[in-house]
Amino acid sequence: MQILFIIAFGLTILASLFIGNALSSGYAPYSAGLGSLFSLLGMFMPFMSEYSVLHRGFSKMGDNFKSLMHTEEHHKGDVEIIMPAGHKAPPEQYNLHKTSQSHFGVIVVILLAFGLISYDAVNFYILSDGLKTESQRISNF
């Protein structure tokens, strides 16, 4: 997952460099902008999936705690019979260390981002005159 995160981070940096270069030449890279948003999504998807696993585990613990601590209403005059097996339930498994299977989703999002950015890069550098340098172009890029 760390390799996918590094790839998404590098793709975000490359997209920002390309968008800055293309905008300084007067070209509007719409699909590269969308691709950069997808690469940012690819960077944050592993964190969101890990949070989802933790949230499910902790909410299950909270629900079990609430059900165990539920107090019954006692009526005056009733006799309470305590059974030995009634108070001890078997321990539950929570699987908090279980890894999430979001690799496929991250790969799809990164490939989609790469496709959108490369479409605009080919359109700008090869099909248009993006490689021609102008002496009068002023840019802070």
C-alpha positions as CSV (number, residue, x, y, z in Angstrom):
1,M,0.0,0.0,0.0
2,Q,3.0,2.3,0.6
3,I,4.1,1.9,-3.0
4,L,0.6,2.9,-4.2
5,F,0.7,5.9,-1.9
6,I,4.1,7.0,-3.3
7,I,2.8,6.6,-6.9
8,A,-0.3,8.6,-6.2
9,F,1.9,11.3,-4.5
10,G,4.3,11.5,-7.4
11,L,1.4,11.6,-9.9
12,T,-0.1,14.5,-7.9
13,I,3.2,16.4,-8.1
14,L,3.6,15.7,-11.8
15,A,0.0,16.8,-12.5
16,S,0.6,20.1,-10.7
17,L,3.8,20.7,-12.6
18,F,2.1,20.0,-15.9
19,I,-1.0,22.1,-15.1
20,G,1.2,25.0,-14.1
21,N,3.2,24.7,-17.3
22,A,0.1,24.3,-19.5
23,L,-1.7,27.2,-17.9
24,S,1.3,29.5,-18.4
25,S,1.1,28.8,-22.1
26,G,-2.6,29.6,-22.3
27,Y,-3.8,26.0,-22.6
28,A,-6.7,24.9,-20.3
29,P,-6.0,21.4,-19.0
30,Y,-9.4,20.3,-17.9
31,S,-8.9,16.6,-17.9
32,A,-5.5,17.0,-16.2
33,G,-7.2,18.9,-13.4
34,L,-9.7,16.1,-13.0
35,G,-6.9,13.6,-13.1
36,S,-5.1,15.5,-10.3
37,L,-8.2,15.3,-8.2
38,F,-8.3,11.6,-8.8
39,S,-4.7,11.3,-7.8
40,L,-5.4,13.1,-4.6
41,L,-8.3,10.7,-4.0
42,G,-5.9,7.8,-4.6
43,M,-3.6,9.3,-1.9
44,F,-6.4,9.5,0.7
45,M,-8.2,6.2,0.0
46,P,-5.9,4.0,2.1
47,F,-6.5,6.3,5.1
48,M,-10.2,6.3,4.6
49,S,-10.3,2.5,4.4
50,E,-8.3,2.0,7.5
51,Y,-10.5,4.5,9.3
52,S,-13.6,2.5,8.2
53,V,-12.1,-0.7,9.6
54,L,-11.4,1.0,12.9
55,H,-14.8,2.6,13.0
56,R,-16.6,-0.7,12.5
57,G,-14.6,-2.4,15.3
58,F,-15.1,0.4,17.8
59,S,-18.8,0.7,17.1
60,K,-19.1,-3.0,17.5
61,M,-17.4,-2.7,20.9
62,G,-19.6,0.2,21.9
63,D,-22.8,-1.7,20.9
64,N,-21.7,-4.8,22.9
65,F,-20.8,-2.6,25.9
66,K,-24.3,-1.0,25.8
67,S,-26.0,-4.4,25.5
68,L,-24.0,-5.8,28.4
69,M,-24.6,-2.8,30.7
70,H,-28.3,-2.8,30.1
71,T,-30.1,-2.8,33.4
72,E,-33.4,-4.4,33.8
73,E,-36.2,-2.8,35.8
74,H,-36.5,-4.5,39.1
75,H,-40.0,-4.6,40.7
76,K,-40.3,-4.6,44.4
77,G,-41.1,-8.1,45.7
78,D,-39.5,-10.0,42.8
79,V,-36.8,-12.5,43.5
80,E,-33.7,-12.3,41.4
81,I,-32.1,-15.6,40.6
82,I,-28.5,-15.3,39.5
83,M,-27.3,-18.1,37.2
84,P,-23.5,-18.7,36.8
85,A,-23.7,-18.8,33.0
86,G,-25.9,-15.8,32.7
87,H,-23.3,-13.2,33.5
88,K,-20.2,-14.4,31.5
89,A,-20.4,-14.3,27.8
90,P,-17.6,-15.7,25.5
91,P,-15.1,-13.1,24.4
92,E,-15.6,-11.7,21.0
93,Q,-13.1,-11.2,18.2
94,Y,-12.9,-7.7,16.8
95,N,-10.2,-8.0,14.0
96,L,-8.8,-4.5,14.5
97,H,-5.5,-5.6,12.9
98,K,-7.2,-6.9,9.8
99,T,-5.9,-5.1,6.7
100,S,-8.3,-3.6,4.3
101,Q,-8.6,-4.7,0.8
102,S,-8.6,-1.4,-0.9
103,H,-5.7,-2.1,-3.2
104,F,-7.9,-2.7,-6.3
105,G,-9.8,0.6,-5.8
106,V,-6.6,2.6,-5.4
107,I,-5.1,1.0,-8.5
108,V,-8.2,1.9,-10.6
109,V,-8.2,5.5,-9.3
110,I,-4.5,5.9,-10.0
111,L,-4.9,4.4,-13.5
112,L,-7.8,6.7,-14.3
113,A,-5.8,9.7,-13.0
114,F,-2.8,8.7,-15.1
115,G,-5.0,8.3,-18.2
116,L,-6.6,11.8,-17.8
117,I,-3.3,13.5,-17.2
118,S,-1.5,11.7,-20.0
119,Y,-4.4,12.6,-22.4
120,D,-3.9,16.3,-21.7
121,A,-0.1,16.0,-21.8
122,V,-0.2,14.3,-25.3
123,N,-2.8,16.8,-26.5
124,F,-0.6,19.7,-25.2
125,Y,2.9,18.6,-26.0
126,I,2.5,16.5,-29.2
127,L,-0.7,17.6,-30.9
128,S,-0.4,21.3,-30.0
129,D,2.6,23.6,-29.8
130,G,3.5,23.1,-26.2
131,L,7.1,22.4,-26.9
132,K,7.7,25.6,-28.8
133,T,9.3,28.3,-26.6
134,E,8.2,31.8,-26.9
135,S,10.6,34.6,-25.9
136,Q,7.8,36.9,-24.8
137,R,6.1,34.4,-22.4
138,I,6.1,35.6,-18.8
139,S,5.6,33.0,-16.2
140,N,6.2,32.4,-12.6
141,F,6.4,28.7,-13.2
